[in-house]
Amino acid sequence: MTDYNREELSDIFQGLAGLFLVFGLAIVILTINGSVPALALIGTAVGLSIIVVFFNFGALFS
């Protein structure tokens, strides 16, 4: 596997990690409140994905 492929996979996994964090947050909010505010959840998903990709959260897993 080339360095380029490894870097691309790392970026993909970092984005997915952010999305799975948001899905977990949505499940917690749904359990506590009974409903999830859709726009707030979309904003959280986008924000966490950006944070994960730009601040290299995936480096903690490697």
N, C-alpha and C positions, 0 to 999 in steps of 0.2 A: 504494500500500500504506500502510495507516495505521500509526501508531506502535505500536498494540496488536498488530497482526498481526506486525509486525517483531520485537517483544519476545517474542511467543509462539514464533515460528520460532527465535529465538536460544536460548530455553530448551530447545526440542526438540533442536536441534543440539548443545547443551552436554551434554545427557543421552546422546545417541548417541555423542559423542566419548568420554565415560567408558566406555561399553560397548565401543567398538572398542578402547580401550586395554586393557581386560580380556581381550578376545578375543585380542589380540596376546600378552599375557602368558600366556594359556592355551596358545597354540601353542608359545611358547618353553618352558614347563614340560613340555608333552607331548613335545617334541623331546628335551629333556635327560633327563627321568626315565622316559618311556615310559607314565606314567599321571598323571592330574590328580586331586588331592583335591577332590571335588565341593563339600563344605561350605566349604572355604577359598576356592574360586573364586567361589562365590555371595556370600560375605562381601566378597570383594575387589570384585566387580561393584557391589554395593550401596554400599560405602564410596567407591569412586572416582566413582560417579555423584553421590553427595551432595557430594563435594568439588568436582567439576566444576560442578555447578549453583550451589552456595553461594558459591564463590570465583571465579566468573565466568571460568573457563578459556577460554571461547569468545571473550572480548574480545581474546585474542591473535591470533585469526584474522581479525578485522575491521579 
